[in-house]
Amino acid sequence: MSKTTPINISGTITTGNVAQVLSAEKQVPRRIALRNTSVGNLYISTTGTASASSMPIKADEYYESPYSTSNAISIFGATTGQSFFAEEGAWE
């Protein structure tokens, strides 16, 4: 398997306490890498809608998915404007 060029999917939480799509469902499985660049926790889900009970990514913490998925990836933050740096890469 070879990795394609990573795609920057960084951003901010557009509305606090509301899950948003970090990466839409894809035909080609990919992995994500994410750094929480805000002061509060962020939460992600690769199997459904993210919420405060999903996998936490603490402030300044780095997360890299351990496996590839074609599922949509959802992100949740309690505060509007929380920022994150994220990339996704596909494997052939």
N, C-alpha and C positions, 0 to 999 in steps of 0.2 A: 504494500500500500504506500502511496506517496501522498504527501500533504500538498494541497493547493495553497496559493498565497492567502494569508489570513485577511479577513474582511473586518474592518472596524465597525463595531455596532455599539460604540459608547453612547452615553446619553445621560439623561436625568429622569427622575420620577416625575411624570407630568401631573399626576394628581395623587396626593398622599392617601394612604389606606385603600387604594384601588389597584389591583393587579394590572399589569400591562405586558404586552408581548415584547420580549427581548429579541427573539428570533422566531420567525414564522416556521411552520412545518416545511420541511425540505424533501425533495426526492432523493438527494444524496446525503447519507449520514455525515454528520460533522461533530466536532467537539468545540467547546467554548472555554475561554479563559476570561476571568473577570476579576478586577480589583475594585473594591468598594472604596471610593475616594471621598465619601461623605463621613459625617460624624456619627450617624446612627446605623443600626443594622439594616441590611437588605436581605431579602429572602428570594430564593429561586426554586422553580419546579420544572422538571423535564417530563412530568407525567400528567400535568393538569394545571389548574389555575393556582398561582402562588398566593400565599397568605402568610400571616405572622406565625403560623405553625409549620411552614415549609423549612427547607434547609437554610439556616442563617449564614450570612456572610458579614462578619463584624467589620467595624470601621477599620480601614487600611488593611484589611485581610485580602489575600489572594486565593482564588479558587480556580481549579482546572478540572474539567469533567474527566472522569476516569475511563469513559467509554464514549463511542460515537452513537448519536441518535438522529433520527429524522423527525422526531416529535417537535412540536412547537415548544419553546422555552419561555416561561413566564417569570417576571420579576415583580417584587412587591417592596414598597418602602412606606413608612408611616408618614413621611413629610414630603410635601411637594418640593422639588428642586434637588433632592438627594442625587448625587452624581456617582457615576461609575465609568470605568474604562473596561471595555470588553471587545474581544475579537472572537470570530468563529472561523474554523478551517475545516475543509472537507477532505476526506480521504477517498481515493479512487478504489 
